[in-house]
């Protein structure tokens, strides 16, 4: 009986030690997995942040390029329009001068007349410029 009690006690103690050792290994394994998972999560978040920063930079660069191109296009269109206006104004003034010269008008002496004719033909001149 005493031997059985001692054997039972030793088996119980040995079982407890084995269970305790296995539980310790299990906890350590869980802790290792937890740390690895946290590390992977931090790395993934860092990679996402880096990628987002790259995308933001690319977007800002593309946006700036589009703005620059748009400004250049607007400036080019403005210059073309101004050249067209200059050409049409020149044509209108030359046409006016030719008409005036046909009437043998002294341009220097007829400033008031020239201004009144220009004012009278203002709508036509503006119409020509807008074409």
Residue pairs with C-beta under 8 A, 6 or more apart in sequence:
85 129
88 128
88 129
88 131
89 125
89 129
91 128
92 124
92 125
92 128
92 129
96 117
96 118
96 121
96 125
97 107
100 107
100 110
100 114
100 117
105 113
105 114
107 114
118 125
